[in-house]
């Protein structure tokens, strides 16, 4: 009886292995640019023909290779990065597996020309389908040029799934940009069909981000935040609130020079911004994390997109705290100058915005072509708004309405001196209304009270013991979470203990006005759905349930006291990022009804 199990031939097994590493032209670009960076290149050029399906050429001025190195470099598991299994514990290079050139050589025609010095003489290696064709002398400058032609000619099944040349080019450009961002001291160029499509000159980190993503605006609009801890350090480049999006495309994490998807670090940035932008929108931020090689493991996936970090919890906490403190100091309160959030088209209809002011009809010129969309699209995120911030509310007489709006402007809250505002009353059972010499203030009673309760919960309030403990029946998962977070809850003034029947008992609650013991018990039962950020999620949920609701009637004394306390808050946004108040200035009111000051 013939055996069903057989050992694959080397030719078949190498093609299977190569398919895991090289799946599209951008995979070739990724691996070759890694090698160029590891070689210490100051300049890296990528040349593509027909999206890389016809030809990919990567040129660098790095260390180069001698003839002996060229003779081995295309063989499976040939590498200069590591030597023993112990080296895997302290990998500092981008590449280390020894699979890239071998995989490329298996599925394409490979030619490498390299020289380790400036003598002008080097060597050229030619490999076809994994087989050595030739190796000999050739003129070459210091560095290495790798040419890959007829990608997947030996693997036609893979070739049939390639996209159009323009799509493959875009993917390669994205990869090159991701490789270039963590190395701003190197220059990178991308040529497609002999035309330069991307040039990133050597610069600092903020300059590199601005050059790579011009939609973020001028580099002067970017904030550079730095922090460190035991065995790690990080830099964060962000436009702050000047660029929020409906997706996470501009929220990128780099660990030791590699772009990775690590949700814990993405979450850390989202938590840091959570006081300033509401759910459903995401900040733009580029995190460059350097971790001791002993604390990370990239030996998980051939593309090295995944990483395990031993001290992830410490990094998460430090990253969140550092960015949050920076935002609190720099962006928490914006000055009155240029703050006119109600003038944005998101609050007024296009027809109203298009109507010229009374007394100014016929005196303005039409807007220039292209001005209508200068504010950035709502679907793709806002553009840098430095120019808009200084012109908002001072529209030219017949300026055309913008078809899109800057998402960030609805979150800008004008600064106010509480003592200068006189309480007028409640409107629509939703807003507390105040008046000052400069204008009228509308305060969201629910959001404002929610923020007040949230801050009191975070300040570790006094404990109020219950006369009758509340019994709670919980699931096995909820039981485990309550047990593990028992001390953390006690710090927040929430005292629980395990009951005799296997359930839990709520013994004490925070001595904070509005906190209902029954509601708190129900929130505790939902603790299993809360993330590791107890302060951000649990407190916010508890404060939201305990706060005054939309539609609740507020008496004059309570409304006045509540409005004054809200104005004194250090962060003028609710825990979910919504602004607590807006201002209708005297100038805006006169403008809306056609009066002159």
C-alpha positions in Angstrom: 0.0 0.0 0.0 1.5 3.3 -1.1 2.1 5.8 1.7 -0.1 8.9 1.9 2.5 11.1 3.6 5.4 12.3 1.6 8.2 14.8 1.9 7.9 17.7 -0.5 10.7 18.5 -2.9 12.9 21.4 -2.1 11.6 23.3 -5.1 8.0 23.0 -3.9 8.7 23.7 -0.2 10.7 26.9 -1.1 7.8 28.2 -3.2 5.4 27.6 -0.3 7.8 29.4 2.1 8.3 32.2 -0.4 4.6 32.8 -0.7 4.3 33.5 3.0 6.9 36.3 2.8 6.3 37.7 -0.7 2.6 38.1 -1.6 2.6 41.3 -3.6 5.2 43.8 -5.0 5.0 45.9 -1.9 6.3 42.9 0.1 9.5 43.0 -2.1 9.8 46.8 -1.4 9.3 46.2 2.4 12.0 43.5 2.6 14.5 45.3 0.4 14.1 48.7 2.2 14.6 46.9 5.5 17.9 45.5 4.3 19.0 49.0 3.0 18.2 50.6 6.4 20.0 47.8 8.3 23.0 48.4 6.0 23.2 52.0 7.3 22.1 53.7 4.0 21.8 57.4 4.1 19.7 57.5 0.9 17.3 54.8 -0.4 15.7 54.9 -3.8 12.9 52.6 -5.0 12.1 52.4 -8.7 8.9 50.6 -9.9 7.8 49.7 -13.4 4.2 48.8 -14.0 3.5 48.9 -10.3 6.4 46.6 -9.5 5.0 43.6 -11.5 7.5 44.2 -14.3 10.5 45.5 -12.3 11.5 46.7 -8.8 14.8 48.2 -8.2 16.1 49.4 -4.8 19.3 51.4 -4.6 21.1 52.3 -1.4 24.5 53.8 -0.4 24.9 51.5 2.6 27.7 49.1 3.7 27.5 46.9 0.6 28.5 43.3 0.3 31.7 41.5 -0.7 31.8 38.6 -3.2 31.7 36.0 -0.4 28.5 37.6 1.0 26.8 37.8 -2.4 27.5 34.1 -3.0 25.5 33.2 0.1 22.9 36.0 0.5 20.1 34.3 -1.7 20.3 31.0 0.1 17.5 30.0 2.6 18.1 31.4 6.1 21.3 33.2 5.1 21.6 36.4 7.2 24.2 38.7 8.7 21.8 39.8 11.5 21.9 36.9 13.9 24.0 33.8 14.5 22.5 31.8 17.3 19.1 31.3 19.0 20.2 33.6 21.8 20.5 36.5 19.3 16.7 36.3 18.8 16.4 37.7 22.3 18.1 41.0 21.5 17.3 41.6 17.8 17.9 45.3 17.0 17.8 45.1 13.2 14.7 45.3 11.0 15.5 42.0 9.3 16.8 38.8 10.9 15.0 35.8 9.5 17.2 35.3 6.4 14.1 34.6 4.3 13.7 37.8 2.2 16.3 37.4 -0.6 15.7 33.7 -0.7 12.0 34.1 -1.2 12.4 36.8 -3.8 14.9 34.7 -5.7 12.5 31.8 -5.8 9.5 33.7 -7.3 11.3 36.2 -9.6 14.5 37.0 -11.5 17.0 38.6 -9.1 20.1 40.6 -9.8 22.2 42.2 -7.1 25.1 44.6 -7.7 27.1 45.6 -4.6 30.4 47.1 -3.5 31.7 47.5 0.1 33.9 50.5 -0.7 34.3 53.5 -3.0 36.8 51.8 -5.4 34.3 51.7 -8.2 34.6 47.9 -8.5 32.1 45.5 -7.1 30.3 42.2 -7.9 27.1 41.2 -9.6 24.9 38.2 -8.6 22.2 36.8 -11.0 19.7 34.3 -9.8 16.7 33.0 -11.8 13.9 31.1 -10.0 16.2 30.3 -7.1 19.1 28.9 -9.2 22.4 30.7 -9.5 23.1 31.9 -13.0 26.3 33.9 -12.6 28.5 35.8 -10.1 31.3 38.1 -11.3 32.9 41.5 -11.2 31.0 44.6 -12.2 31.4 48.3 -11.8 29.6 49.6 -8.8 29.5 52.5 -6.3 29.5 51.8 -2.6 26.2 50.3 -1.6 23.8 47.8 -3.1 21.4 47.8 -6.0 18.8 45.0 -6.0 16.8 44.5 -9.2 13.7 42.2 -9.2 12.1 41.4 -12.5 9.1 39.3 -13.6 7.7 38.9 -10.2 5.8 35.6 -9.7 6.8 34.4 -13.2 7.5 31.0 -11.6 4.3 31.2 -9.5 1.6 32.0 -12.0 -1.3 31.3 -9.6 -0.1 34.2 -7.4 0.4 36.5 -10.4 -3.3 36.2 -11.4 -4.4 37.9 -8.2 -2.3 41.1 -8.6 -4.2 44.3 -8.9 -3.8 47.1 -11.4 -0.4 48.8 -11.6 -1.8 52.0 -10.0 -3.1 50.0 -7.0 0.1 48.1 -6.6 2.0 51.3 -6.7 -0.1 52.9 -4.0 0.6 49.9 -1.7 4.3 50.1 -2.3 4.3 53.9 -1.6 2.4 53.3 1.6 5.0 50.7 2.7 7.9 53.0 1.8 6.4 55.8 3.8 5.9 53.5 6.8 9.5 52.4 6.6 10.7 56.0 6.2 8.8 57.6 9.1 10.9 56.1 12.0 14.1 57.0 10.3 13.9 60.8 9.6 17.7 61.1 9.3 17.7 59.1 6.0 16.4 60.3 2.6 13.9 58.2 0.6 12.8 58.5 -3.0 10.1 56.6 -5.0 10.1 56.5 -8.8 7.3 55.0 -10.8 7.9 54.4 -14.5 10.9 56.8 -14.3 8.9 59.6 -12.6 9.6 60.7 -9.1 6.4 60.3 -7.0 7.7 60.7 -3.5 10.7 62.5 -2.0 11.4 62.6 1.7 14.6 64.5 2.5 16.5 64.0 5.8 14.7 65.9 8.6 13.6 65.6 12.2 10.7 63.5 13.3 8.0 66.2 13.0 9.3 67.3 9.6 9.2 63.7 8.3 5.6 63.2 9.4 4.6 66.5 7.8 6.4 65.6 4.6 4.8 62.1 4.5 1.3 63.3 5.3 0.9 66.8 3.9 -2.9 66.7 4.8 -1.9 67.2 8.4 -0.8 70.8 7.5 2.4 72.6 8.1 4.9 71.1 10.5 4.4 74.0 12.8 1.0 72.7 13.6 2.4 69.4 14.9 3.1 68.8 18.5 6.1 66.6 19.6 5.6 64.8 22.9 8.3 62.7 24.5 8.3 60.3 27.5 10.2 57.4 28.9 10.1 54.7 31.5 12.2 51.7 32.6 13.6 50.1 29.5 11.5 52.2 27.0 11.1 55.7 25.6 8.7 57.2 23.1 8.0 60.2 20.9 4.5 61.1 19.7 3.9 63.5 16.8 0.3 64.7 16.6 -1.7 67.7 15.3 -3.7 67.5 18.4 -7.3 68.5 17.9 -6.6 70.0 14.5 -7.0 66.7 12.8 -9.7 64.2 13.9 -11.0 61.5 11.7 -13.7 58.9 11.4 -11.1 56.1 11.1 -7.8 55.2 12.6 -5.7 55.6 9.4 -3.6 58.4 11.0 -3.2 56.6 14.3 0.0 54.7 13.8 2.3 52.7 16.1 6.0 52.1 15.5 8.0 49.8 17.8 11.8 49.8 17.3 11.4 51.1 13.8 8.7 48.8 12.7 5.0 49.7 12.0 2.9 47.3 14.0 -0.7 46.9 15.0 -0.8 46.8 18.8 -4.3 47.6 20.0 -3.1 48.3 23.5 -1.0 51.2 22.3 -3.7 52.4 20.0 -6.1 52.3 22.9 -3.6 54.3 25.0 -3.7 57.2 22.6 -7.5 57.1 22.3 -7.8 57.3 26.1 -5.5 60.2 26.2 -7.7 62.1 23.7 -11.0 60.9 25.1 -11.7 64.0 27.1 -11.5 66.2 24.0 -13.2 64.2 21.1 -16.4 62.2 21.3 -16.9 58.5 20.5 -16.9 57.7 16.8 -14.0 60.1 16.0 -10.3 59.3 16.4 -7.2 61.4 16.8 -4.2 61.6 14.5 -1.0 60.5 16.2 2.2 58.8 15.3 3.8 56.9 18.1 7.5 56.0 17.9 8.3 53.6 20.7 11.8 52.3 21.5 11.9 49.3 23.8 14.8 47.3 25.1 15.2 44.3 22.6 15.0 41.9 25.6 11.5 43.1 26.3 10.0 42.5 22.8 9.5 39.6 20.4 9.0 40.2 16.7 9.6 36.5 15.8 5.9 35.9 15.3 4.9 36.7 11.7 7.1 36.8 8.5 6.0 40.4 7.9 6.8 41.4 11.5 3.5 43.2 11.8 2.9 41.6 15.2 4.9 42.1 18.4 4.8 40.9 21.9 5.9 43.4 24.5 6.6 42.2 28.0 6.1 45.5 29.8 3.1 46.6 27.7 1.0 47.6 30.7 3.7 50.0 32.0 4.1 51.5 28.5 0.3 51.9 28.1 0.0 53.7 31.4 3.0 56.1 30.8 2.0 56.8 27.2 -1.6 57.6 28.2 -0.6 59.8 31.1 2.1 61.7 29.2 -0.1 62.6 26.2 -3.1 63.4 28.4 -1.0 65.8 30.6 0.3 67.5 27.4 -3.2 67.9 26.0 -4.4 69.2 29.3 -1.7 71.8 29.5 -1.7 72.8 25.8 -5.2 72.2 24.4 -7.5 71.8 27.3 -8.5 75.5 27.3 -8.2 77.5 24.2 -8.1 81.3 24.3 -11.0 83.4 23.3 -9.1 84.7 20.3 -10.4 83.1 17.1 -12.9 80.9 19.0 -16.3 81.1 17.2 -17.5 77.5 17.0 -21.1 78.4 16.3 -20.2 80.1 13.0 -19.3 76.8 11.4 -21.6 75.5 8.6 -22.3 72.4 10.8 -24.6 74.6 12.9 -26.2 76.7 10.2 -27.8 75.6 7.0 -26.0 76.2 3.7 -28.8 78.6 2.6 -28.4 80.7 5.7 -24.7 80.7 5.4 -24.9 81.8 1.8 -27.2 84.7 2.5 -25.1 88.0 2.6 -25.4 90.2 5.7 -28.0 93.0 5.6 -26.5 96.2 4.1 -23.7 94.3 2.3 -25.6 92.8 -0.6 -23.8 93.1 -3.9 -20.5 94.3 -2.6 -18.5 91.1 -2.6 -16.7 89.1 -5.2 -17.4 85.4 -5.8 -15.1 82.9 -4.1 -12.2 81.5 -6.1 -12.5 78.0 -7.5 -11.5 75.4 -5.0 -12.2 77.5 -1.9 -15.5 75.7 -1.2 -13.7 72.6 0.1 -10.8 74.2 1.8 -12.0 73.0 5.2 -11.5 69.3 4.7 -14.1 66.6 4.2 -16.1 65.3 7.1 -15.7 61.7 6.0 -11.9 61.8 5.7 -11.0 64.0 8.6 -10.3 67.7 9.0 -7.4 69.5 7.6 -5.1 71.7 9.6 -7.2 74.7 10.7 -4.6 77.3 11.6 -5.9 79.6 8.9 -9.5 78.9 9.6 -9.2 79.6 13.3 -8.2 83.3 12.7 -10.9 84.0 10.1 -13.9 82.1 11.5 -16.8 84.5 12.3 -15.3 87.2 10.1 -16.6 86.0 6.7 -16.2 88.3 3.7 -19.6 89.8 2.7 -20.4 87.4 -0.2 -18.1 84.5 0.5 -19.6 81.2 -0.6 -20.5 78.7 2.0 -18.0 75.9 2.5 -19.4 72.5 1.4 -17.4 70.7 4.1 -16.4 71.7 7.6 -13.6 71.2 10.0 -14.6 68.5 12.5 -12.4 69.9 15.3 -14.1 73.3 15.5 -17.2 71.9 17.1 -15.1 70.8 20.1 -13.4 74.2 20.7 -14.8 75.7 23.9 -14.3 79.4 24.6 -12.7 80.3 27.9 -15.0 82.1 30.4 -14.7 83.9 33.7 -17.5 82.4 35.9 -17.9 85.6 38.0 -18.7 87.6 34.8 -21.7 85.5 33.9 -25.2 86.1 35.2 -27.5 83.1 35.3 -30.7 83.7 33.3 -32.5 80.3 33.5 -33.1 77.0 31.8 -34.0 76.6 28.2 -35.6 73.5 26.5 -35.0 71.6 29.8 -31.5 71.0 28.3 -29.5 74.2 28.5 -28.5 76.5 31.3 -28.4 80.0 30.0 -26.0 82.7 31.1 -25.2 86.3 30.1 -22.1 88.4 30.2 -21.2 91.8 28.7 -19.6 90.0 25.7 -22.4 87.5 24.9 -24.7 84.6 25.9 -23.6 81.2 27.1 -25.5 77.9 26.6 -24.4 75.2 29.0 -25.3 71.5 28.4 -26.8 70.6 31.9 -26.3 66.8 31.5 -22.8 66.9 30.0 -21.7 69.5 32.5 -23.0 67.7 35.6 -21.6 64.4 34.2 -18.1 66.0 34.1 -18.5 67.3 37.6 -19.4 63.8 38.9 -16.7 62.2 36.9 -14.0 64.5 38.4 -15.3 63.9 41.9 -15.2 60.2 41.4 -11.6 60.4 40.2 -10.6 62.5 43.2 -11.1 59.5 45.5 -14.1 60.7 47.5 -15.1 59.8 51.0 -17.0 56.6 51.5 -20.7 56.5 52.4 -21.7 53.1 54.1 -25.0 51.7 53.1 -27.5 50.9 55.9 -28.6 47.8 54.0 -26.0 46.1 51.8 -27.1 45.4 48.2 -26.9 41.7 47.2 -25.5 41.1 43.7 -25.6 37.8 41.8 -22.8 37.7 39.2 -21.5 35.4 36.5 -18.2 33.5 36.8 -16.5 36.1 34.6 -17.9 39.0 36.6 -16.9 37.3 39.8 -13.3 37.0 38.6 -13.2 40.6 37.5 -14.7 41.9 40.8 -12.2 39.9 42.7 -9.2 41.2 40.7 -10.3 44.8 40.9 -11.6 44.9 44.4 -8.8 47.1 45.7 -9.0 49.4 42.8 -12.7 49.9 43.4 -12.1 50.5 47.2 -9.7 53.3 46.2 -12.6 54.9 44.3 -14.9 54.6 47.4 -16.7 51.5 46.2 -16.6 48.7 48.8 -17.7 45.2 47.9 -17.2 41.8 49.5 -17.9 38.3 48.6 -21.2 36.9 50.0 -21.7 33.5 51.7 -23.8 32.2 48.7 -21.0 32.9 46.2 -22.4 36.3 45.1 -21.2 39.8 46.1 -22.5 42.5 48.4 -22.1 46.2 47.8 -21.3 47.8 51.3 -20.4 51.4 50.5 -20.6 53.9 47.7 -18.7 57.2 47.0 -20.1 60.2 49.0 -20.9 62.0 45.7 -24.1 63.8 45.1 -26.2 61.9 42.5 -24.7 58.5 42.9 -27.5 56.0 43.3 -26.5 52.8 45.1 -28.9 50.6 43.1 -27.6 52.1 39.8 -24.0 51.6 41.0 -24.7 47.9 41.7 -26.1 47.5 38.2 -23.0 49.2 36.8 -20.8 46.8 38.8 -22.6 43.8 37.3 -21.6 45.2 33.8 -18.0 45.5 34.8 -17.0 42.6 32.6 -17.6 44.8 29.5 -15.3 47.5 30.8 -11.7 47.7 29.6 -8.6 48.0 31.7 -9.1 51.8 32.0 -11.4 51.7 35.0 -11.1 55.5 35.5 -12.0 56.3 31.9 -14.8 53.9 31.2 -16.3 52.8 34.5 -16.3 56.3 36.1 -17.7 57.9 32.9 -20.5 55.4 32.8 -21.3 55.8 36.4 -21.3 59.6 36.1 -23.5 59.5 33.0 -26.1 57.5 34.8 -26.1 59.7 37.9 -26.1 63.1 36.1 -29.1 65.3 35.5 -30.8 64.1 32.4 -32.0 66.0 29.4 -35.6 67.1 30.2 -35.1 67.4 33.9 -36.3 70.7 35.4 -33.6 72.6 37.3 -34.6 75.3 39.8 -32.9 78.7 39.7 -30.6 78.1 42.7 -29.4 74.7 41.5 -29.0 75.9 37.9 -26.9 78.9 39.0 -24.7 76.8 41.2 -24.3 74.1 38.6 -23.4 76.6 35.8 -20.7 78.3 38.0 -19.2 74.9 38.9 -19.2 73.8 35.3 -17.4 77.0 34.2 -14.7 76.3 36.8 -13.9 72.9 35.4 -10.4 72.4 34.2 -11.5 70.3 31.2 -14.5 71.8 29.4 -15.6 68.6 27.8 -17.7 65.7 29.1 -15.9 62.3 29.6 -17.1 61.3 26.2 -15.5 64.4 24.5 -18.5 66.6 23.9 -18.1 70.4 24.7 -19.9 71.6 27.8 -20.9 75.0 26.6 -20.8 77.4 23.6 -20.8 81.2 23.3 -23.0 83.4 21.2 -21.0 86.6 21.2 -22.5 90.1 20.9 -20.9 90.5 17.5 -22.4 87.2 16.2 -25.9 88.0 17.5 -25.8 91.5 15.8 -24.5 89.9 12.6 -27.3 87.3 12.6 -30.1 89.8 12.8 -28.4 92.3 10.5 -27.6 95.0 13.0 -24.4 97.0 13.2 -22.5 97.6 16.4 
